[in-house]
Structure formats: C-alpha cells, structure tokens
C-alpha cells in the first residue's frame, strides 16, 4: 500500500523496492510498474538492493511478521522482527538516518535500533478525534495500511 500510495505523491520521483525473496520482489515491482503505466504517474519504479538504498531520500521498512490481529503482543512481534529489521538497518550504513520503521512494534523497534518510526502521528489522530484503534481495524480486516500511508506522506512533505 505504501509504494502504491507513493505513485500519487508529487514529490516522489523514484520508488525502489527491496525484498530478500527475489521472486516476490520481481512480482511486486512488476505489479507496481503496471499500475504506474495505467495511472500514467511516470514514476521510476525499480528493484533495489540494500547497497543502493543510500541513493534514497527516504527509506521505509515494513519487513518482518505483521500483526494480523490484536491478540499478538508487542513482545511476540519484537522477538520475531528485531533480527530482520536490525539486519536491514545495519546494512543501510549511513543511510539509516533517512530510515523509518513501519514494522510493528514500530516504536519499540525504532528506539532499540536507533532509527525513526511511523505510527505516532496516526495514534495521536486516533486519540484526538476519538477514532477506533489500529487493533480494532486489525480485528476487522487483518491488516492496516491507509493511515500509515498518510503518515508517510506527512514525512515526505
């Protein structure tokens, strides 16, 4: 959802996708490139590697195990995701300063790994406007995505 959303952002010119599973990466890139063609958004969509992420202005990490329902605890996610996300951040080198973690628990991962994370703005909006929590959304559809895309847009702006 995040990469698709970036097709619509006027400040985004290039989108680089990375996944350790090459087959999945190729499929994601082709799918996004086809959307790019249909929408005529003229973005430069390519497969990336951890080595060339230093060319990116913003790096958003959504790797690891997603929270698929509210019964999954932060501790369970942390134990599963810290190694995966930590490996990616370590490979980014100095580019980690432009990195934002989306993978849950984003706040804990971001703090432990010394990078920025998304979710604070979204949670604040939910509180201020008395909206249902992300866990409620998870229990309804199994994932969340549009709120975090909006928060990423605010970061880019």
N, C-alpha and C positions, 0 to 999 in steps of 0.2 A: 504494500500500500504506500509505503514511504517513497519508493522510487517512482511509482506511478504518479503520485502527487507532485513530485518534482518536475514532471513533464509540463505542469501548468504554472510553475513559478517563473516569473520573468527574469529573475537574476541568475537562474540556473542555466548554464550553457552546456555542461558536460555531466554525465552520470556514469560513474564507474561502479560496477557491481563485483563483489568478491564472494566466493563460497569455496570451501575446501573440497566440496563434491563437484568435480568439473562438469559432470553430466547435468546436474541441477543448475549450475552457473550458466551453462550454454543455453538451457531451456529458458531460464529467467531473462537472459539478455535478448534472446530471440523474441520472446513474448513482449517485452518492453519495447523493443525496436519496432515491432509490428504496430503496437499502439501509437508509438511516436509517428510512424508513417501515416496511419489513418487520421490521427489528430492534426497532422502537419505542424507539430510543435518544433521541429527542426533542432532537437537536442542531439548532442553527440553521445550516443549510448554505446558503451564497450565493456568487455570483461576486463577486470582489473586484477592486480595482484597486491599482496601486502607491500611489496617493494615499491610499486609506483603510486601508492596512496599518498606519498609525500607531495605529489602534484595537486592534491585536492585541497580546496579551501575549507571544506567541512567533511568530517568522516562520522557517519552514524553507524553504530554497531548494534545489530539486532540478532547476533549469533546465540546459539545455545538452546536450551529447553524453554519453551514458552510456558507461561502459567495458563492452563486451559480451564481451570475452574477455581473457585475461591477456597477450596479445601487444601490446595497446595500452599505450603507455608513459605515464607521468605527464606527460612533456613534450608529447606529442601532445595529451593531454586539456587540459593547461594552455593551450596555444596556441589550442585551439578554444573553451574555456569561459571564459577570463578576461574577454573582452569582454562576453559575455552576462551572466554573473554580476555583473561590475563595473557594468554598466548598471542592473541591478535594485537593487543595493546603493546606488548613487549616488542613485537615485530615491526610496529609502526615507528619506533625510534622517536625522533624529534617531532614527527607528525602527530604524536599523541596529544599535543597541545591543542589540536584542532578536532579532537575526538569527543563524541558524545555517546554515552552508553544509553541504549534503549532497553536492552535485555533486563528482565526483572530478576532480582530486585535491584532496579537501576540505581537507586540512591545508595544502597549499601555497596554494590559493585563499584560505582563511581568513586566513593570515598576510599574504599580499600585499595583500589588500583590507581588512585591519584588522577582521575580524569573527570570531566564534566558529565552530567547525565540529564536526561529529559524526564519529565513527569511532574516536576514541582509546579509549573505553571498550570498544568491540567488539573492537578489535585487542588490547587488554590481556587481555580474557577469552580470546581465542583462544590467546594465548601462555601464560597461566597454566594453562589447562585442556587445553593441547596439542590444540587443535581445528584443523581444516584452515583454510587462509587463505581470504579473500574471493576471491582469484584462482582458487582451486580450485573454489569454488562457481560463479563465472562460467563457467569452462570446462565445467561440468556442465549448467547451465541457462540461461546467457546474461545473468543479472542476479542481484543480491542485493536483499533487501528486509526480511526479518523482523528481522534483527539490528539494523538501523538504526532500525526502528520501536521496538524495545525500548530502544535508547539514547535516542531522543527522549522516550519515556515517563519515563525517569530524569531528564531535563532538566526536564520539567514537574512532576514530583514534588518 
